[in-house]
Amino acid sequence: MRLKTTLLGILALSLTVAMHAQKPTQVWLTTSDGATLLHREADLKWSKTPATGAIISVDDAKRFQTIDGFGHALTGGSAQLLMKMTPAARNTLLHELFGNGDGQIGMSYLRVSVGASDMNAYVYTYDDMPTGETDPELKHFTLAEDEKDVIPVLKEILAINPRIKILASPWTAPSWMKTNENVKGGALKKEYYPVYAQYWVKYLQGMKAHGITIDALTVQNEPENPKNTPSLVMTADEEAEFIGQHLGPALHIAGLQTRIIAFDHNCDHPNYPETVLKDAKSGPVTDGSGFHLYLGDISAMTQVHDAYPQKNIYFTEQMVVAYKTKEPMPIARPFSRVVIGALNNWSRNVLLWNLAADPQNGPHTNNGGCPMCSGSLTLDGDKVTRLVAHYTAAHASKFVPPGSVRIGSSCEGSCPAEVVLRTPKGKYVLLVSNPDAEARDLSVRFHGKTFHTSLAAGAVATYVW
């Protein structure tokens, strides 16, 4: 009976693969001139003709990491701009971003700041005190600032997609907990490690009381960067001590299931998360490591994965803007470096930076905010302009739902950047980017069949079969 069941399973899998290989391949395209934006092109047919050009071979026998999702950071500034829209316009936009129907892009992951980020109009934490005063019992803790805009927007998003994953990251602890007693720079005083752990507990419980579950947290955004307003510096040893001896135990005692992610900074310093993961106390309670790509090489993520293969890898931030370029839609390079690069280096997600900004790239904080951080969207009242970061995320989020798995692929010849994934419903999704200055002829081979296509210089395509 067991042999019969196994044979039937193999037969069913073979029939499924055969059906997929016979179905036409859907093509979705964005070109650098902006004339074609996530547009459905003519389907491509499979054949047994010889492969030509760059040859991408798909191997679904090889399986790698499971995907949690794609999205952006819902900064306080983004939420503020969304709340300034009329309710009907905001509802339409949020359905476009987070819904899974026709004309929608299915974003499935969000990052929020714990307190203000540098893309807020002003700095706040949840327990701000007058200069010289402290609150070690956290009697003044309040989520009132987030209740103005971030929490209402999150509730609307959750009504559209209740399963969206949310990552929370702080830019600073309250100033009275810091060595310099300032919102910018400084370190967390050792005497306040237990208090800051309880600050986290109150935040997670407070969000849960609003119906918002924080799936994961990073202990500190860019812990090696003191230049943002707000910011806080935390060394690898300090983060290991805080996680292992304070935050991890505090979450456990409170019965909170939020996963702890180390680092949340650039790929130039992989030994930072390795320090946290190898520590006897922080390692067991840390789920994995988060990375940005403003410095370093994205292969650092694979380095950390190979050193600690039982731990997860996450891509938690990258600003994608049309900066110093003549191309209206310069999508190919960020799609290659960030989306395809992160997936090929074990990341379970891809999070780009600011979801929305106004026409002046605001709001942002003074003397340490980011005046060039345009959003995925420009919001001017109800007017919405979709920018390069929007399409960079959408080319993946629309087609690769949570639970998809990266599978094997290889390429021969003059190859574009590529990665292949299999969705929970058994569809295959090939993401391809051509950042070069000339078009690329491509062939894709899968189970004895081939389709042929060409990808223009600077273009990005998603193929689905």
N, C-alpha and C positions, 0 to 999 in steps of 0.2 A: 504493500500500500504506500509506504514512504517513497519507494522508487517511482511508483506511478505518479505520485503527487509532484515529485521533483521534476520528472520529465514533462508533466503538464505545465509546470512553472516555466521551464526553459522554453517550451514551445510558445507560451503566451508572450514571453519576453521577446522571442525572435519575431513573432508576428507584429508586436508593437514597434520594434525597430524597423521592420520592413515597411510598415505603414508610414512611419515618419519619413523614411528615405524617399517614399513615393509622393508624398504631399509636396506641393510647391512651397518654396521658401518665401516668406514675407520679407520685405526690405523697407527699412525706415532710415531716412537720410537727412543729414544737415550739412550744408556746404559753407565754406568760409566767407563767401560773398553775401550770405544772409538771404539769398534768393530762395533757398530750400531749407525749411526749419522743421525737423522731425516729421518729414513728409512721407507718406506711404507711397512707395514706388511700385513699378510693375513687379509681380512675383517672378521668381526664378525657378526654372524646372531642373530636376535632377536627370542625369543621363549617364551613360557609360563611356562617354567620349574621353579621350586622354586629358589629363590635367595640364594646364599651361600657366605661365606667369608664376607669381608666388603661390605656392601650394600649401594650404592649411589642412592638416589632417586631424580629424577629431577622433579621440579614443575614449569612449564612455566607460571602458573597463577601469580607468584610473579615476579615483575620486579623492577630492581634497576637502576643504573646509565648507561648512554650511554657512549660508548667507543670512544675516539678520535684517539687512535693509539699507536704504539709501535716503539721503536727505540733506538738510541744512541746519544751521543754528537759528532757533527762534530767539533772537536777542531781545532785550527789553525794548530797544529801538524799533525792531521789526513789529513787535506786538503793539507798541504805541501807534505806529502808522496804520496797522490793520484796524485798530479800534477807532481810528479817525474816519475810516470808510463808512459809507452807509451800510446798514445791516444786510441789505439785499446784495450789494456789490461784494461785500466781504464773504457772504455765504457762497456766492457763485465762484469766487476765487479759491476759497478753501476747498470746495468740492473739486475744482480743477486740479489742485495740487495734491490732495490726499485721497480722492476717490479713485475707483478702479474701472470706471465706465468709459465709454467712447469719449475721446477728447480730454481725458484725465490722465495724470501721470503717476499716480499711485505711490507717492512718497511714503516710506514706511519707517523712517527713523528720524528723530529730532534730537537736537542738543539744546539745553537751556542753561542759563547762567544761574548760579546760586548767589543771589544778590545781583548787583550791577556788573556788567562787563564794560569794556571800553566802548561798546556800541550802545550805550545808554545816554540819555540827555544829562544825567548827573549820577554821582556815585552814592550808593547806599548799601548797607548790609541789613541783616534782620535784627541786629541788636546794636544800633549806634547810640553812643553815649557822649555827653559833653566832655570836652577836654579835661583830663585829670580824673574822670570818674570811670569806674569799672562795674561789671555786672556778672560776677562769676556764677551766680545762680540762674542767670538767663531769665530774670523776671520780666525784662522788657522785650523779650523776643517776640517778633511779629512778622507776618507775611503781608502786611498791609500794602506795601509798595507793589508786590507782585499781583495782589488782588485787584489792582487798577487796570491791568492790561494783560500780563503774561498768563495768569490763571484763567480769565475769561476766554482768551483765544485758545488755550489748550483744551478747555472744555468743549469748544465748538469743533476743534479738530478731532477730539476723541468721539464725539457724536457721529462723525463721518467715518473714522477708522478707529474703533475701540482697541485694536490690537497693536497700534503703533508703539514702537519702543522709544523710550525717552532716556537720554543720558544727561546727567547734571554735572556741571563743572563750576567751581568757584574761581573768581579772579582775586579775591582777598578775603581774609578773615576780618572781623571788626577791628578797628584801629587800636582799641584798648588791649587787644590780645597780642599786639605786635611789638617787636623790639624798637621800632622807630616811631610808634604811635601815629602812623600816617597811612593813608589809603594806598600810597604808591611805594613799592619796594618794601624793605624790611623783612623780617622773618617772624615765625610764630614762636612766642615765648614758651619755653619748655613747661613752665608752671601752668600754662593754659592748654596743654595737650588734652587732658581729660575733659575740660570745659568745651573745647572745640569739637570733640567727639560727640558730646551731648547736643551741641548746636546742630550737628548733622542729623542726629536722631530727631530733634524737634522739627527740622526742615522736612525730613522724609515723612514723618507722621502728619505734619501739617498739610503737605501736598496730598497725602492719602485721604485725609479728612475732606478734601475738596474733590475726591474721586480721581486723583491723578497718581498713578503708580510710577515711581522712578525705577526703571529697570536696572540702571547701572550708574555709577558715579566715578569721576576722576577726582583725586584728592586735591589737585591744584592745576589750573590751566597754566601751561608754560612756566613750570617752577624754576627755570633758569633765566627768566626774563624779568628784570626789575623795571623796565621802561614803560610798560603800560600804565594807564590810570583807569582802574585800579590794578594792583599786582601784588604778589608776595613771592619771596624766594624760599625754596625748600630744597635742600640737598637730598641726594638719594638715601643717605643714611638717616636723615631726619624723616623722610617719608616712610622708610621701612619701620622706624621706631613708632611713628604715629599710627600707621596701619596695624602693625602687629600687636602693640601694647595698649592701644586706646580705641581706634575706630572699629577694627574688627570685633573685639570683645563687646563694645557698646552696641553695635548692630545686632550681634547674637543675643545679648541679654534682652534687647527690645523686641526680638522676634522679627526683625526686618530682613527680607531676602534680597535686598539691593546688592548687586555685584560690585566689587571694588576693582577699579582699573588703575594701574600704576602709570606714572610718567606724564602722558598728555603733552608731549613736546617733540622736538625735531628729530629727524633720522640721523643726525650727526653724533648722537650720544647713546648708542644702544646699551652701553654698560650701566646706565642709570636704571632702566627697568630690570636688568639682570641683577643688580644689587638688591632690589626689592624682592625679586622672586627667589633668590637664593637664601634670603634671611630665614632663620628657623621659625620665627614667629609671624612675619608678614607674608612669607611665601604661601603657606597653606590657606590663608584667607583672601589672597589676591587672585582674581579671576584671570587677569591678563594684562596687556600693555597697550597704551594708546599712543598714536604718532601723528605728527604734522610733517610737512615736507617743505618748509621754508629754507632749511639747511639739510645737508647730508644726502645720502642715496637711499632710495626706498628699499633696497635690498637689505638694509639694516633690520627690517621687520622679519625677514626670513632668518637672519642671524639669530634674533631673539627666539623665534619659533623653534629653530633647530636646537638651541640650547635648552629650551623648556617646551617641548612639543605638547605637553599636556595642558599648557596654558594658551589662552586665546589672544589673538591679535586684532586690534581695532584701528581704523583710520578716523581720527576724531576732528580734524580741522584742516582746511586749506582754502585760502582766498583765491578765487578765480575771477579775474577781471580783464577787460579789454584795455590794456595799459600799454602805451607807446607802440601801437600797432595800427596799420592802415586797413586791416581786415575788419569788416563789420562784425563778423562772427568767428573769432579766432579760437575755435573749439578743439582742434585736433591735438594740440600740444597738451593742454590740461587733461583731456580725456585719456591720452596715452599715459602721461606721467602719473596721474592721480587715480582715476577710476580703474583702468586696466592694470596699472602698476600695483595698486593696492591689492586688487583681487589676486593677481599673480604672485603676491608675496604674503598670502595667508590671511588677509584681513577679512573679517566677517561682515564688515560694513564699510560704507564710504560716506563721510559727512563733510560737506563743503561749509564755508563760513556763512556769513550773514544772509538770512532769508530775504530781507527787504531793507531798502534805504530810501531816503527822499531824493529829489533831484540834485541836492548838494552833498550827497553821500553822508547824510546825517540821519538821525541824531547820533552824536558821539561825545565823549567826555572831553574836557579841555586839558591841554598840556599832557597828552598821553593817550588820547583817543586816536582813531584812524581816519584821517580826512580823505583817503583814497579808497576806502572800503565800500565800493558800490555793492549793492545786494544782488542776489539772484534775480530780484525784481526791483524796479524803481516804482515807488508808489507816490503819486501826486493826487491826493484826495482819492477819488474812485478810478483815476486813470492808472492803468497798469502797463508797464513796459517790461518785457521779458528779455533778460540779458544772457550773456554767454554761460554763466554758472547755472542758470535754469536749464538750458538744453544739455549741459554737461551731465547734470544729475539725471535728467529725464530720460536720456538715451539708455540708462540702466534701470532706473526705478520703474518705468512703465512696463518693462518686459521681464524683470528678474524679481519675483516676489520673495518674501521671506520663506526660508525653508529650501530654497534652491541650493544646488551643490556645484561647486567648480569641478569640472572634469578635465581630462587630459587633452592637450592639443600640442601640435608642433608645426613648424613652418619651414619650408625650403625655398631658397631663392631670395629675391629682394623683398623682404617681408615687412608688412605694416605691424603695428602693435595689435595684439589680439588676445582674447580670453573667451572660453566657452563654458556655459553653465547649463545644467539641467534643472528644470522647474519641478515643483511637487506634482504637477499634472503631466509630467513626462515630455514637455516641450524642450527643445534645444535652442539656446540663445547664444549667438556669436556676436561679440562686440569687437568692432574693428575701427582703428583710427589711422589715418595717413597724414602725419605731420610733415611729410617731405614736400619738395617744391614741384614734383611731377606726379602724374597719375600712376596708379598701380593696377596692373591686371592681376586678378586673383582667381584661384580655383579652390574649392572646398571639397574635401573628400570625406565621405562618411559611409562605412559599411558597403564599400564597392561602388557607390554612386558618387557623382560629382556635379556641382553646379559652377558656372563661370560668371564672373562679373568684373567690373572695374570701379575703382574708387578714386575720385578726383583729388588733386593736391589740396591739403588742408581740410578734407572732409571726414566725417564720422558716419558710420553705418551700424545699424543693428539688424541682424538676420535671424529670423525665427522660423523653425520648422517642427 
